[in-house]
Amino acid sequence: MAPVKRRVFKTKKEMAVELAKYTADLSSKFCKERGIFTVVFSGGDLISWLWKLLEPPYIDSIEWSKWHIFWVDERVCGWDDADSNYKLAYDEFLSKVPIPAENIYAIDNGLGAEGNAELAAERYEECLKDKVNQNIIRTYKSSGFPQFDLQLLGMGPDGHMASLFPGHDQINEKVKWVTYITDSPKPPSKRITFTLTVINCASYNVMAVCDKEQADSVEAALNHTKDVPAGRLTADDEVVWFLDQAAASKLPHGWCSIL
Ligand SMILES: O=C(O)[C@H](O)[C@@H](O)[C@H](O)[C@H](O)COP(=O)(O)O
């Protein structure tokens, strides 16, 4: 199994600087190896921690035209809705980098606006299958499941990741690539989400978490003291938890290096 690493930073700023370096290094590796870099975003605070990529040297050196963007989860709404993860990423990040519009794979706008979670999940899974057939997304070994190069994830205070919530059944889905929830404890209630199998097939998984509200769940996930969805995160090559000191504050002393 891939190693699970933890990196703890004094400030969110230091974390963002290292997160940018980590992402840029992987971009350069995959662009060189395959000429394509598949990146999966989550919603929440994660997007705001990508600001360093928008500055030199990264803004000028990253091969943006080779990036392909997907979402690990999305709220079931239209693209212009204030809840939309696509809108958040577009406004704060995607509108500021030259990634071709055709390389950005958002939820179906019409189904989102209609609030049709089930069909929106099916349509997003079809989109992923299409990109596998076009060799844009790789597949994981012989499983046929999609394998993304890098997923940038966040975790809620209850230990959820993507839209896989504690005590909800979506985490047990083994066949589908994308599923849906209509009673999400975190608003809005309707969401689509990658399944755990798909999430764990990724080559590199980053879990970025800040603030003390998440500290108990960080401890539970990393020490496996309680079964929270984020505690089940693995990857093919590497999982790295990027934490600020507050989020890491419940971990045993000396367990993490403070950078
Ligand atoms: O659509 C969403 O709400 C997100 O994708 C969700 O899974 C998020 O990553 C976590 O809830 C952490 O969110 P925060 O970073 O805002 O705490």
The ligand as a Tripos MOL2 file, in Angstrom:
@<TRIPOS>MOLECULE
LIG
   17    16     1     0     0
SMALL
NO_CHARGES

@<TRIPOS>ATOM
      1 O1        -18.2630   20.0820   -1.7880 O.co2     1 LIG1
      2 C1        -17.6980   20.0730   -0.7290 C.2       1 LIG1
      3 O2        -18.2200   20.5030    0.3040 O.co2     1 LIG1
      4 C2        -16.3360   19.5340   -0.6340 C.3       1 LIG1
      5 O3        -15.7800   18.9520   -1.7210 O.3       1 LIG1
      6 C3        -16.0840   18.8010    0.6630 C.3       1 LIG1
      7 O4        -15.8800   17.4550    0.6000 O.3       1 LIG1
      8 C4        -14.9190   19.5040    1.3000 C.3       1 LIG1
      9 O5        -13.7200   19.1310    0.6790 O.3       1 LIG1
     10 C5        -14.8390   19.2520    2.7790 C.3       1 LIG1
     11 O6        -16.0960   19.4450    3.3420 O.3       1 LIG1
     12 C6        -13.8840   20.1950    3.4490 C.3       1 LIG1
     13 O7        -14.3920   21.4650    3.3100 O.3       1 LIG1
     14 P1        -13.7020   22.7030    4.0060 P.3       1 LIG1
     15 O8        -12.3360   22.7720    3.4100 O.co2     1 LIG1
     16 O9        -14.5580   23.8630    3.6220 O.co2     1 LIG1
     17 O10       -13.6830   22.4100    5.4750 O.co2     1 LIG1
@<TRIPOS>BOND
     1     1     2 2
     2     2     3 1
     3     2     4 1
     4     4     5 1
     5     4     6 1
     6     6     7 1
     7     6     8 1
     8     8     9 1
     9     8    10 1
    10    10    11 1
    11    10    12 1
    12    12    13 1
    13    13    14 1
    14    14    15 2
    15    14    16 1
    16    14    17 1
@<TRIPOS>SUBSTRUCTURE
     1 LIG1         1 GROUP 0 **** ****
